[in-house]
């Protein structure tokens, strides 16, 4: 019995293209559907007259008659090739990729077009595993079976000659000696003709480029699945194929793979270590399998010991070293690295020693001393080679194993002096760019200069005073790198940069409230300043630390540090810094309820900033003085200070201080029972604080706004403002969220009571 034959496949293809069922054909030519079905499935011989009628109805132009003659002449088709290697037993994830491959075959098949699926991705990511998994699922649908070849495009040794692969495929499809003669173009045409009769899945693994596979791509009816470590732009352009860029596993998928190999119990017993292991394996399936093998065979006694070994970048590659090149990470990455052009190789090496684990074009240019155009081109080459991965905000990153390899290469191939120069360029680029963002967030607030950062071989980013959002976004994207720089830079090279950089982040921390990072950076900054015996650095670092302490409720500790800051800055004769120290002391005393002390410190700051014509500082001071005077029972003076603060803030176009001034005016008017006027200022403050992304300040204004609505007996609007405040404070674990919840509960009761009475 012929279970599948080329005539039946061809009829099915034409039926799909014409939208006809077997019943439609039977009705047209006067035979029963049952008879036609048996003929198509080999239970009845192919009768020439019937074949001719079917060919006519389907508009096959004689193709069905030719196939039938060939099939009747040769009998059953040649043995069906099934060349697919064994599929991986531990395949996990990739559900969406498999679905997209299924859909591509259906859609392209309905259009009568050829189907090419191009799978690319980095080393050990599971490209071949995905191709094999999908091909194994679908190969029985294809009468021609499955053809497979590893073309070794990016592998040690010489790539496979496509001529040899084509001849092997022709033999597998039943071509005799005469079928192997002629030019490669003639043989490719013969190959496609055979596949037209018996469509197949053709898996072309580890391809170098389009030229290597163009004669191996089948025509309509068959599917080509191509894998490559490099992005195959030409192949995709020529075929219009489906592009599958295989990412690393998710953490959940990597843990599932680890569980399959070492068991649920071992993973569950030390989940934190298991998560560290898969993360430091780069979430690569092959790396996770190797790690599991080490644990199973006791090379590392536990997940925890393996996690500790992987945590040391210097020893990470040793875990994945093996005489078996297929399981050796160095051998795996060598192939991609050695294929790079010289400039891309150098950029790759320097990225390995960079303190920035997430890089932009501009920071890479600084690191390498290249122009931004040259840096962008090199990064594109590395990304196409899957040695870099896309990160957020247009940046790129290396996985842990690639970075360890790049660092090792740099240690061998880069001179130590060039490594030092690269670090120096990058550090000073970050200092200069952070200086620009700092002044966009709070124009010229510190009076600090970036030092010898702007040199001929670096081009720092610039931000205008109106580019508040862009400056804040840059800080958000780069804060982890900035922290790493402060922690890892060598004091002998960095010197003052190690306290200037953290100090310049003060406006960002005041907005973002990233207290843990803030305290860490300020502490590191203080240690660096003390190490180089810089009084100015000590004062600024201590000031930043004290402000963080105040924000965290450690106000008495902050006051002690701020008086020390004031003493040092006074000795140094730094007026602007002395003014900020007095301002910060005023805020701290205000928090402690020491209103007279607060007023005195703030007036000192006001005098300093007035002498300097420093409008930004004056606006902050006067907005805060309004609060102190109100607490001291001087509402008229408080009101004057608040209006002066608003005018000054608008003059320097500082969103945070304009918002602060409106908020303070709202509070003053609220205490004077001028509720509608207060709401006008609260609404203005709310808009500004949302725009400047001051989440805590936004919550402050929402609470004040809710209080005002409550005073107006507008309980529904009061509750809505409290709810908005709670939505901010809850996720931030702010203790005020409990009080806000209580107020919402009271308002809920009152509103329910009002509805009952209204009935």
C-alpha positions as CSV (number, residue, x, y, z in Angstrom):
1,X,0.0,0.0,0.0
2,X,1.3,3.4,-0.9
3,X,0.7,5.6,2.2
4,X,1.8,8.8,0.5
5,X,2.7,9.4,-3.1
6,X,3.9,12.3,-5.2
7,X,0.7,12.4,-7.3
8,X,-1.5,12.7,-4.2
9,X,0.7,15.5,-2.8
10,X,0.5,17.4,-6.1
11,X,-3.3,17.1,-6.2
12,X,-3.5,18.4,-2.6
13,X,-1.3,21.4,-3.5
14,X,-3.5,22.3,-6.5
15,X,-6.7,21.8,-4.5
16,X,-5.5,24.2,-1.9
17,X,-4.5,26.8,-4.5
18,X,-7.9,26.5,-6.2
19,X,-10.0,26.2,-3.1
20,X,-11.6,22.9,-4.2
21,X,-12.5,19.9,-2.1
22,X,-12.2,16.3,-3.2
23,X,-15.9,16.2,-3.4
24,X,-15.9,19.2,-5.8
25,X,-13.5,17.4,-8.1
26,X,-15.5,14.2,-8.0
27,X,-18.7,16.0,-8.9
28,X,-17.0,17.7,-11.8
29,X,-15.5,14.6,-13.4
30,X,-18.3,12.1,-12.5
31,X,-16.5,9.8,-10.1
32,X,-17.2,9.1,-6.5
33,X,-15.1,10.9,-3.8
34,X,-14.4,7.4,-2.3
35,X,-12.9,6.2,-5.6
36,X,-10.7,9.2,-6.0
37,X,-9.6,9.0,-2.3
38,X,-8.5,5.3,-2.8
39,X,-6.7,6.2,-6.0
40,X,-4.8,9.1,-4.3
41,X,-3.9,6.8,-1.4
42,X,-2.6,4.0,-3.6
43,X,-5.5,1.6,-3.2
44,X,-6.4,2.0,-6.9
45,X,-4.0,2.4,-9.8
46,X,-3.7,5.8,-11.5
47,X,-6.0,5.6,-14.6
48,X,-4.8,7.9,-17.4
49,X,-8.3,9.2,-18.3
50,X,-9.2,10.0,-14.7
51,X,-5.8,11.7,-14.2
52,X,-6.4,13.7,-17.3
53,X,-9.8,14.9,-16.0
54,X,-8.4,15.8,-12.6
55,X,-5.5,17.7,-14.3
56,X,-8.1,19.7,-16.4
57,X,-10.4,20.5,-13.5
58,X,-7.4,21.7,-11.4
59,X,-5.8,23.7,-14.2
60,X,-2.5,21.9,-13.7
61,X,-1.4,22.3,-17.3
62,X,-0.4,18.7,-17.7
63,X,1.8,18.6,-14.6
64,X,-0.4,16.0,-12.9
65,X,-0.4,13.8,-16.0
66,X,3.5,13.9,-16.0
67,X,3.7,13.0,-12.3
68,X,1.2,10.1,-12.8
69,X,3.2,8.7,-15.7
70,X,6.4,8.9,-13.7
71,X,4.8,7.3,-10.7
72,X,3.3,4.5,-12.8
73,X,6.6,3.9,-14.5
74,X,8.7,3.8,-11.3
75,X,6.1,2.3,-9.0
76,X,6.4,3.4,-5.4
77,X,8.5,6.5,-4.9
78,X,12.1,6.2,-3.7
79,X,12.7,5.5,-0.1
80,X,11.7,8.5,1.9
81,X,14.8,10.2,3.4
82,X,14.6,10.9,7.2
83,X,18.0,12.4,7.9
84,X,17.0,14.4,11.0
85,X,19.5,13.9,13.9
86,X,18.0,13.0,17.3
87,X,16.1,15.9,18.9
88,X,17.3,17.1,22.3
89,X,15.6,15.3,25.2
90,X,15.6,18.4,27.4
91,X,14.1,21.0,25.1
92,X,12.3,23.7,27.0
93,X,10.4,26.9,26.1
94,X,10.4,28.4,22.6
95,X,6.6,28.0,22.4
96,X,6.1,31.3,20.5
97,X,8.9,30.5,18.1
98,X,7.4,27.1,17.3
99,X,4.0,28.7,16.8
100,X,5.4,31.3,14.4
101,X,7.1,28.6,12.4
102,X,3.9,26.7,12.1
103,X,2.0,29.8,11.0
104,X,4.6,30.7,8.4
105,X,4.2,27.3,6.7
106,X,0.4,27.6,6.7
107,X,0.3,31.1,5.3
108,X,3.0,30.7,2.7
109,X,1.6,27.3,1.7
110,X,-1.8,28.8,1.0
111,X,-0.1,31.3,-1.2
112,X,1.7,28.5,-3.1
113,X,5.1,30.1,-2.2
114,X,8.3,28.5,-0.9
115,X,8.9,28.7,2.8
116,X,12.3,29.7,4.3
117,X,12.8,30.0,8.0
118,X,16.0,31.6,9.1
119,X,17.0,31.0,12.8
120,X,19.9,33.0,14.2
121,X,21.3,33.6,17.6
122,X,24.4,33.4,19.7
123,X,26.5,30.4,20.7
124,X,24.9,27.8,22.9
125,X,21.5,29.5,22.7
126,X,19.7,26.5,21.1
127,X,19.3,27.4,17.4
128,X,19.9,23.8,16.2
129,X,17.7,22.4,19.0
130,X,14.8,24.6,17.9
131,X,15.2,23.7,14.2
132,X,15.3,19.9,15.1
133,X,12.4,20.2,17.5
134,X,10.2,21.8,14.9
135,X,11.3,19.6,12.0
136,X,10.7,16.5,14.0
137,X,7.1,17.7,14.7
138,X,6.3,18.3,11.1
139,X,8.4,15.9,8.9
140,X,5.7,13.3,8.7
141,X,3.5,15.8,6.9
142,X,6.0,15.9,4.0
143,X,6.1,13.0,1.5
144,X,9.8,13.8,0.8
145,X,10.7,13.4,4.4
146,X,13.5,15.4,5.9
147,X,17.0,16.3,4.6
148,X,19.7,17.6,6.9
149,X,23.2,19.0,6.5
150,X,25.6,20.8,8.9
151,X,27.4,23.3,6.6
152,X,29.9,24.2,9.4
153,X,29.7,27.9,8.3
154,X,31.1,29.1,11.7
155,X,33.0,26.2,13.1
156,X,36.6,25.2,13.4
157,X,38.0,24.0,10.1
158,X,36.7,24.5,6.6
159,X,33.0,25.1,5.8
160,X,31.3,22.3,3.9
161,X,31.2,22.7,0.1
162,X,27.5,23.2,-1.0
163,X,28.3,21.0,-4.1
164,X,28.9,18.0,-1.9
165,X,25.7,18.7,0.1
166,X,23.6,19.0,-3.1
167,X,24.9,15.7,-4.5
168,X,24.2,14.0,-1.1
169,X,20.6,15.4,-1.2
170,X,20.1,14.2,-4.8
171,X,21.2,10.7,-3.9
172,X,18.9,10.7,-0.9
173,X,16.0,11.7,-3.2
174,X,16.7,8.8,-5.5
175,X,18.6,10.5,-8.3
176,X,20.8,8.0,-10.2
177,X,24.3,8.6,-11.5
178,X,22.9,10.6,-14.4
179,X,21.2,12.9,-11.9
180,X,24.5,13.9,-10.4
181,X,26.0,15.2,-13.7
182,X,26.0,18.8,-15.0
183,X,26.7,22.2,-13.5
184,X,25.6,23.1,-10.0
185,X,22.8,25.1,-11.5
186,X,21.6,22.1,-13.5
187,X,21.7,19.8,-10.4
188,X,20.0,22.4,-8.3
189,X,17.1,22.6,-10.8
190,X,16.9,18.7,-10.7
191,X,16.9,18.8,-6.9
192,X,14.0,21.3,-6.9
193,X,12.1,19.2,-9.5
194,X,12.4,16.1,-7.3
195,X,11.2,18.1,-4.3
196,X,8.3,19.5,-6.3
197,X,7.0,16.0,-6.7
198,X,7.8,15.0,-3.1
199,X,8.0,18.1,-0.9
200,X,10.3,17.8,2.1
201,X,11.7,19.7,5.1
202,X,15.3,20.7,4.4
203,X,17.3,21.7,7.5
204,X,20.5,23.6,6.7
205,X,22.4,24.0,10.0
206,X,25.3,26.4,10.8
207,X,25.2,28.4,7.6
208,X,27.9,31.0,6.8
209,X,26.1,33.1,4.2
210,X,23.5,33.2,1.4
211,X,26.0,32.0,-1.2
212,X,26.6,28.8,0.7
213,X,22.9,27.8,0.6
214,X,21.4,29.4,-2.4
215,X,21.5,26.2,-4.5
216,X,20.2,24.1,-1.6
217,X,17.0,26.1,-1.1
218,X,13.9,24.1,-2.3
219,X,11.0,25.5,-4.2
220,X,7.3,25.8,-3.5
221,X,5.8,23.0,-1.3
222,X,9.0,22.4,0.7
223,X,10.3,24.2,3.7
224,X,13.9,25.2,4.3
225,X,15.0,25.8,7.9
226,X,18.3,27.6,8.1
227,X,20.4,28.2,11.3
228,X,23.3,30.6,11.7
229,X,25.2,32.3,14.4
230,X,25.3,35.5,12.3
231,X,22.4,37.6,11.1
232,X,21.7,36.5,7.5
233,X,20.4,39.7,6.0
234,X,21.0,38.7,2.4
235,X,19.3,35.4,2.8
236,X,16.2,37.0,4.4
237,X,16.1,39.7,1.7
238,X,16.4,37.1,-1.2
239,X,13.8,34.7,0.2
240,X,11.4,36.9,2.1
241,X,11.8,34.3,4.8
242,X,10.6,34.2,8.4
243,X,13.3,35.5,10.8
244,X,13.6,33.9,14.2
245,X,16.2,35.6,16.5
246,X,16.6,33.1,19.3
247,X,17.1,34.8,22.7
248,X,18.5,33.2,25.8
249,X,16.0,31.4,28.0
250,X,13.9,33.1,30.6
251,X,14.9,32.5,34.2
252,X,11.9,30.2,34.6
253,X,12.8,28.2,31.5
254,X,16.5,27.9,32.6
255,X,15.4,26.7,36.0
256,X,13.0,24.2,34.4
257,X,15.9,22.8,32.4
258,X,18.1,22.6,35.5
259,X,15.3,20.7,37.4
260,X,15.0,18.2,34.6
261,X,18.7,17.3,34.9
262,X,19.3,17.4,38.7
263,X,15.8,17.1,40.1
264,X,13.2,19.3,41.7
265,X,14.5,18.5,45.2
266,X,18.0,19.8,44.7
267,X,16.8,23.0,43.0
268,X,14.1,23.6,45.6
269,X,16.6,23.0,48.5
270,X,18.7,26.0,47.4
271,X,16.6,28.1,44.9
272,X,18.6,31.2,45.4
273,X,21.8,29.4,44.4
274,X,20.0,27.8,41.5
275,X,18.9,31.2,40.2
276,X,22.4,32.5,40.5
277,X,23.8,29.5,38.6
278,X,21.4,29.9,35.6
279,X,21.9,33.7,35.6
280,X,25.7,33.3,35.5
281,X,25.3,30.6,32.8
282,X,24.0,33.5,30.7
283,X,20.6,31.7,30.6
284,X,22.1,29.6,27.8
285,X,20.7,26.1,27.5
286,X,24.0,24.4,26.8
287,X,25.7,26.2,29.7
288,X,22.9,25.2,32.0
289,X,23.3,21.6,30.9
290,X,27.0,21.7,31.5
291,X,26.5,23.1,34.9
292,X,23.9,20.4,35.7
293,X,26.5,17.8,34.5
294,X,29.1,19.2,36.9
295,X,26.6,19.0,39.8
296,X,25.5,15.4,38.9
297,X,29.1,14.2,38.7
298,X,30.2,16.0,41.9
299,X,32.8,18.3,40.3
300,X,31.0,20.9,42.4
301,X,29.4,19.4,45.4
302,X,26.4,21.7,45.5
303,X,24.6,24.5,43.7
304,X,26.0,26.9,46.2
305,X,29.6,26.0,45.5
306,X,29.0,26.2,41.8
307,X,27.3,29.6,42.2
308,X,30.3,30.9,44.1
309,X,32.7,29.7,41.5
310,X,30.7,31.3,38.7
311,X,30.4,34.6,40.6
312,X,34.2,35.0,40.2
313,X,34.6,36.4,36.7
314,X,38.2,35.3,36.6
315,X,37.2,31.6,37.1
316,X,33.9,31.6,35.2
317,X,35.4,30.3,32.0
318,X,37.1,27.4,33.8
319,X,33.7,25.9,34.7
320,X,32.9,25.6,31.0
321,X,36.4,24.4,29.8
322,X,36.5,21.0,28.3
323,X,38.6,18.9,25.8
324,X,35.4,18.4,24.0
325,X,35.1,21.5,21.8
326,X,31.3,21.2,21.7
327,X,31.3,21.8,25.4
328,X,34.1,24.3,25.6
329,X,32.9,27.9,25.9
330,X,36.3,29.3,24.7
331,X,36.1,27.2,21.5
332,X,32.5,28.2,21.0
333,X,33.2,32.0,21.2
334,X,36.6,31.7,19.4
335,X,34.7,31.0,16.2
336,X,32.7,34.2,16.3
337,X,35.6,36.3,17.7
338,X,38.1,35.2,15.0
339,X,35.6,36.0,12.3
340,X,35.4,39.7,13.4
341,X,37.2,42.5,11.5
342,X,40.1,44.0,13.5
343,X,38.3,47.1,14.8
344,X,35.3,45.1,16.0
345,X,37.7,42.7,17.8
346,X,39.4,45.6,19.6
347,X,36.0,47.1,20.6
348,X,34.9,43.6,21.8
349,X,38.0,43.3,24.0
350,X,37.7,46.7,25.6
351,X,34.0,46.1,26.3
352,X,35.2,43.1,28.3
353,X,37.2,45.3,30.6
354,X,34.7,48.2,30.7
355,X,33.1,49.0,34.0
356,X,29.9,49.6,32.1
357,X,28.0,46.3,31.6
358,X,25.3,48.1,29.5
359,X,26.8,50.4,26.8
360,X,25.6,53.0,24.4
361,X,27.3,54.1,21.1
362,X,28.6,57.3,22.9
363,X,30.0,55.5,25.9
364,X,31.7,52.9,23.6
365,X,33.2,55.7,21.6
366,X,34.7,57.2,24.8
367,X,36.0,53.8,25.9
368,X,37.7,53.0,22.6
369,X,38.7,56.5,21.5
370,X,36.7,56.0,18.3
371,X,34.3,58.4,16.7
372,X,30.6,57.7,17.3
373,X,30.2,56.6,13.7
374,X,33.1,54.1,14.0
375,X,31.8,52.9,17.4
376,X,28.2,52.4,16.0
377,X,29.6,50.4,13.1
378,X,31.6,48.2,15.4
379,X,28.7,47.6,17.8
380,X,26.5,46.7,14.8
381,X,29.1,44.1,13.7
382,X,29.2,42.6,17.2
383,X,25.4,42.5,17.5
384,X,25.0,40.8,14.1
385,X,27.6,38.2,15.4
386,X,25.4,37.8,18.5
387,X,28.2,38.8,20.8
388,X,26.1,41.7,22.0
389,X,22.5,41.7,23.0
390,X,20.0,44.6,22.8
391,X,19.2,46.2,26.2
392,X,16.8,49.0,27.0
393,X,17.0,52.5,25.7
394,X,18.9,51.6,22.6
395,X,21.8,50.3,24.6
396,X,23.6,46.9,24.4
397,X,25.0,44.4,26.8
398,X,27.1,41.2,26.9
399,X,26.0,38.0,28.7
400,X,28.2,36.9,31.6
401,X,30.1,34.2,29.6
402,X,30.8,36.4,26.6
403,X,32.0,39.2,28.9
404,X,34.4,36.8,30.8
405,X,35.8,35.7,27.4
406,X,36.2,39.3,26.2
407,X,38.0,40.2,29.4
408,X,40.3,37.3,29.1
409,X,41.1,38.2,25.5
410,X,41.8,41.8,26.6
411,X,44.2,40.6,29.2
412,X,46.2,38.7,26.6
413,X,46.0,41.1,23.6
414,X,45.7,44.6,25.1
415,X,48.6,46.5,26.7
416,X,48.0,47.5,30.3
417,X,48.6,51.2,29.4
418,X,45.8,51.0,26.8
419,X,43.5,49.5,29.4
420,X,44.3,52.3,31.8
421,X,43.7,54.9,29.0
422,X,40.4,53.3,28.1
423,X,39.2,53.4,31.7
424,X,40.3,57.0,32.1
425,X,38.5,58.1,28.9
426,X,35.3,56.3,30.0
427,X,35.4,57.7,33.6
428,X,35.9,61.2,32.4
429,X,33.2,60.9,29.8
430,X,30.8,59.8,32.4
431,X,31.8,62.6,34.7
432,X,31.4,65.2,32.0
433,X,28.0,63.8,30.9
434,X,26.7,63.5,34.4
435,X,27.8,67.1,34.9
436,X,25.6,68.1,32.0
437,X,22.6,66.1,33.3
438,X,23.0,67.5,36.8
439,X,22.8,71.1,35.4
440,X,19.8,70.2,33.3
441,X,18.0,68.9,36.4
442,X,19.1,71.9,38.6
443,X,20.8,74.6,36.5
444,X,24.3,75.4,37.8
445,X,23.4,74.3,41.3
446,X,26.8,73.2,42.6
447,X,29.3,75.4,40.9
448,X,31.4,72.3,40.4
449,X,33.3,71.8,37.2
450,X,33.8,68.3,35.6
451,X,37.6,68.7,35.8
452,X,39.9,67.6,33.0
453,X,37.1,65.5,31.4
454,X,36.5,67.3,28.2
455,X,39.5,66.3,26.1
456,X,40.2,65.8,22.4
457,X,39.4,62.0,22.4
458,X,36.0,62.1,24.2
459,X,32.7,63.8,23.3
460,X,30.4,63.9,26.3
461,X,26.7,64.3,25.8
462,X,25.2,67.7,26.4
463,X,21.8,68.6,27.9
464,X,20.2,72.0,27.7
465,X,18.3,73.4,30.7
466,X,15.1,72.7,28.9
467,X,16.0,69.0,28.4
468,X,14.9,67.9,31.9
469,X,13.2,64.7,30.7
470,X,16.1,63.6,28.6
471,X,18.6,64.2,31.4
472,X,16.5,62.2,33.9
473,X,16.0,59.4,31.4
474,X,19.8,59.2,30.9
475,X,20.4,59.0,34.7
476,X,17.8,56.3,35.0
477,X,19.4,54.2,32.2
478,X,23.0,54.7,33.4
479,X,22.7,54.7,37.2
480,X,23.9,51.1,37.6
481,X,27.0,51.9,35.5
482,X,27.7,55.0,37.5
483,X,27.6,53.1,40.7
484,X,29.9,50.5,39.2
485,X,32.3,53.2,38.1
486,X,32.4,54.7,41.6
487,X,33.0,51.3,43.2
488,X,35.6,49.9,40.7
489,X,37.6,52.8,39.4
490,X,41.2,52.9,40.6
491,X,41.9,55.9,42.9
492,X,45.3,56.4,41.4
493,X,43.7,57.1,38.0
494,X,40.3,58.6,39.0
495,X,41.4,61.0,41.8
496,X,38.8,63.8,42.3
497,X,36.5,62.2,39.7
498,X,35.5,59.6,42.3
499,X,33.8,62.2,44.5
500,X,32.8,64.7,41.8
501,X,30.7,62.1,40.0
502,X,28.6,61.0,43.0
503,X,28.1,64.7,44.0
504,X,26.8,65.5,40.6
505,X,24.1,62.9,41.1
506,X,22.6,64.7,44.0
507,X,19.8,66.4,42.0
508,X,18.9,63.0,40.4
509,X,18.7,61.3,43.8
510,X,16.5,64.1,45.2
511,X,14.0,63.4,42.4
512,X,14.3,59.6,42.1
513,X,14.6,58.8,45.9
514,X,16.8,55.8,45.2
515,X,17.9,55.9,48.8
516,X,19.8,52.6,48.9
517,X,21.9,53.5,45.9
518,X,22.2,57.1,47.1
519,X,23.7,56.0,50.5
520,X,26.0,53.5,48.8
521,X,27.4,56.1,46.3
522,X,27.7,58.8,49.0
523,X,29.6,56.4,51.3
524,X,32.0,55.3,48.5
525,X,32.4,59.0,47.5
526,X,33.4,59.9,51.1
527,X,35.9,57.1,51.3
528,X,37.5,58.1,48.0
529,X,37.7,61.8,49.1
530,X,39.3,60.8,52.4
531,X,41.7,58.5,50.6
532,X,43.1,61.4,48.5
533,X,42.8,63.8,51.4
534,X,40.4,66.2,49.6
535,X,38.6,68.5,52.0
536,X,36.3,69.7,49.3
537,X,35.5,66.2,48.3
538,X,34.9,65.2,51.9
539,X,32.5,68.1,52.4
540,X,30.4,67.5,49.3
541,X,30.3,63.7,49.9
542,X,29.3,64.2,53.6
543,X,26.6,66.7,52.4
544,X,25.2,64.1,50.0
545,X,25.2,61.4,52.7
546,X,23.6,63.8,55.2
547,X,20.8,64.7,52.8
548,X,20.1,60.9,52.2
549,X,20.1,60.4,56.0
550,X,17.5,63.2,56.4
551,X,15.3,61.7,53.7
552,X,15.5,58.3,55.5
553,X,14.4,59.8,58.8
554,X,17.8,59.9,60.4
555,X,17.6,63.7,60.8
556,X,19.6,64.2,64.0
557,X,22.5,62.2,62.4
558,X,22.1,64.4,59.3
559,X,22.2,67.6,61.3
560,X,25.5,66.6,62.9
561,X,27.1,65.8,59.6
562,X,25.7,69.0,58.0
563,X,27.3,71.2,60.7
564,X,30.6,69.5,59.9
565,X,30.0,70.2,56.2
566,X,29.3,73.9,57.0
567,X,32.5,74.1,59.0
568,X,34.7,72.7,56.1
569,X,33.0,74.7,53.4
570,X,33.4,77.9,55.5
571,X,37.1,77.1,55.9
572,X,37.5,76.6,52.2
573,X,35.7,79.8,51.4
574,X,33.2,78.1,49.0
575,X,30.2,80.4,49.3
576,X,27.8,78.4,47.1
577,X,28.6,75.2,48.9
578,X,28.2,77.0,52.3
579,X,24.8,78.3,51.2
580,X,23.6,74.8,50.3
581,X,24.9,73.5,53.7
582,X,22.9,76.2,55.5
583,X,19.8,75.5,53.4
584,X,20.0,71.7,54.2
585,X,20.4,72.5,57.9
586,X,17.3,74.7,57.7
587,X,15.3,71.9,56.1
588,X,16.6,69.4,58.7
589,X,15.7,71.7,61.6
590,X,12.3,72.3,60.1
591,X,11.7,68.5,60.1
592,X,12.7,68.3,63.7
593,X,10.2,71.1,64.6
594,X,13.0,73.5,65.5
595,X,11.4,76.4,63.6
596,X,13.6,79.3,64.8
597,X,16.8,77.4,64.1
598,X,15.4,76.5,60.7
599,X,14.6,80.2,59.9
600,X,18.0,81.3,61.0
601,X,19.8,78.7,58.8
602,X,17.6,79.5,55.9
603,X,18.1,83.2,56.2
604,X,21.9,82.6,56.2
605,X,21.5,80.7,53.0
606,X,19.3,83.4,51.6
607,X,22.0,86.0,52.3
608,X,24.7,83.9,50.7
609,X,22.7,83.2,47.5
610,X,21.6,86.8,47.3
611,X,25.2,88.0,47.3
612,X,25.9,85.4,44.5
613,X,22.8,86.4,42.4
614,X,22.0,82.6,42.5
615,X,18.3,82.5,41.6
616,X,17.9,78.7,41.8
617,X,19.2,78.6,45.3
618,X,17.1,81.6,46.3
619,X,14.0,80.0,45.0
620,X,14.6,76.8,47.0
621,X,15.4,78.7,50.2
622,X,12.4,81.1,50.0
623,X,10.0,78.3,49.3
624,X,11.2,76.6,52.4
625,X,11.3,79.8,54.4
626,X,7.6,80.2,53.7
627,X,7.0,77.0,55.6
628,X,9.2,78.1,58.5
629,X,7.5,81.5,58.8
630,X,4.1,79.9,58.7
631,X,5.1,77.6,61.5
632,X,6.4,80.6,63.5
633,X,3.0,82.4,63.1
634,X,4.1,84.9,60.5
635,X,1.7,84.2,57.6
636,X,2.3,87.5,55.7
637,X,6.1,86.9,55.6
638,X,5.4,83.3,54.7
639,X,3.2,84.4,51.8
640,X,5.7,86.9,50.5
641,X,8.5,84.3,50.6
642,X,6.3,81.8,48.7
643,X,5.5,84.2,45.9
644,X,9.1,85.3,45.7
645,X,10.1,81.7,45.4
646,X,7.6,81.1,42.6
647,X,8.9,84.2,40.7
648,X,12.5,83.1,41.0
649,X,11.8,79.5,40.1
650,X,10.0,80.6,36.9
651,X,12.9,82.8,36.1
652,X,15.3,79.8,36.0
653,X,12.7,77.4,34.6
654,X,13.3,74.7,37.3
655,X,10.3,72.4,37.3
656,X,10.9,70.9,40.8
657,X,11.2,74.3,42.5
658,X,8.3,75.8,40.6
659,X,6.3,72.8,41.8
660,X,7.6,73.3,45.4
661,X,6.6,77.0,45.3
662,X,3.1,76.2,44.1
663,X,2.7,73.5,46.8
664,X,3.9,75.8,49.6
665,X,1.5,78.5,48.4
666,X,-1.3,76.0,48.4
667,X,-0.5,75.0,52.0
668,X,-0.5,78.7,53.1
669,X,-3.8,79.3,51.5
670,X,-5.2,76.1,53.0
671,X,-4.3,77.3,56.5
672,X,-6.0,80.6,55.7
673,X,-9.1,78.6,54.7
674,X,-8.9,80.0,51.2
675,X,-9.7,76.5,49.8
676,X,-10.4,77.3,46.1
677,X,-7.3,79.4,45.8
678,X,-5.3,76.6,47.5
679,X,-6.6,74.0,45.0
680,X,-5.5,76.2,42.1
681,X,-1.9,76.0,43.4
682,X,-2.1,72.3,44.3
683,X,-3.3,71.5,40.8
684,X,-0.4,73.5,39.3
685,X,2.0,71.7,41.6
686,X,0.5,68.3,40.8
687,X,1.0,68.9,37.0
688,X,4.6,70.0,37.5
689,X,5.5,67.2,39.9
690,X,4.1,64.6,37.6
691,X,6.1,66.1,34.7
692,X,9.3,66.1,36.7
693,X,8.6,62.6,38.0
694,X,8.8,63.5,41.7
695,X,6.7,60.6,43.0
696,X,6.9,61.4,46.7
697,X,6.3,65.1,46.1
698,X,3.4,64.2,43.9
699,X,1.9,62.1,46.8
700,X,2.5,65.1,49.1
701,X,0.4,67.3,46.9
702,X,-2.3,64.7,46.4
703,X,-2.7,64.4,50.2
704,X,-2.8,68.2,50.6
705,X,-5.4,68.4,47.8
706,X,-7.5,65.6,49.4
707,X,-7.4,67.6,52.7
708,X,-8.6,70.7,50.9
709,X,-11.5,68.8,49.3
710,X,-12.4,67.4,52.7
711,X,-12.6,70.9,54.1
712,X,-15.0,71.8,51.3
713,X,-17.1,68.7,52.1
714,X,-16.3,67.3,48.6
715,X,-15.7,63.8,50.0
716,X,-15.9,62.0,46.7
717,X,-13.0,64.1,45.3
718,X,-11.1,63.9,48.5
719,X,-11.3,60.1,48.4
720,X,-10.1,60.0,44.8
721,X,-7.1,62.2,45.7
722,X,-6.2,59.9,48.6
723,X,-6.5,56.9,46.4
724,X,-4.1,58.4,43.9
725,X,-1.7,59.1,46.7
726,X,-2.0,55.6,48.0
727,X,-1.3,54.2,44.6
728,X,2.1,56.0,44.8
729,X,2.9,55.4,48.4
730,X,1.9,51.8,48.7
731,X,4.4,50.4,46.2
732,X,7.1,52.7,47.6
733,X,6.5,51.2,51.1
734,X,6.0,54.7,52.5
735,X,4.6,54.5,56.1
736,X,2.2,57.3,55.3
737,X,0.2,54.8,53.2
738,X,-1.3,53.4,56.4
739,X,-2.7,56.8,57.4
740,X,-4.0,57.4,53.9
741,X,-5.8,54.0,54.0
742,X,-7.5,55.0,57.2
743,X,-8.7,58.3,55.7
744,X,-10.0,56.5,52.7
745,X,-11.9,54.0,55.0
746,X,-13.5,56.9,56.9
747,X,-14.5,58.6,53.7
748,X,-16.0,55.3,52.4
749,X,-18.2,55.1,55.5
750,X,-19.3,58.8,55.1
751,X,-20.1,58.4,51.4
752,X,-22.2,55.2,52.1
753,X,-24.1,57.1,54.8
754,X,-24.8,60.0,52.5
755,X,-26.2,57.6,49.8
756,X,-28.4,55.9,52.4
757,X,-29.8,59.3,53.6
758,X,-30.3,60.4,50.0
759,X,-32.7,57.5,49.5
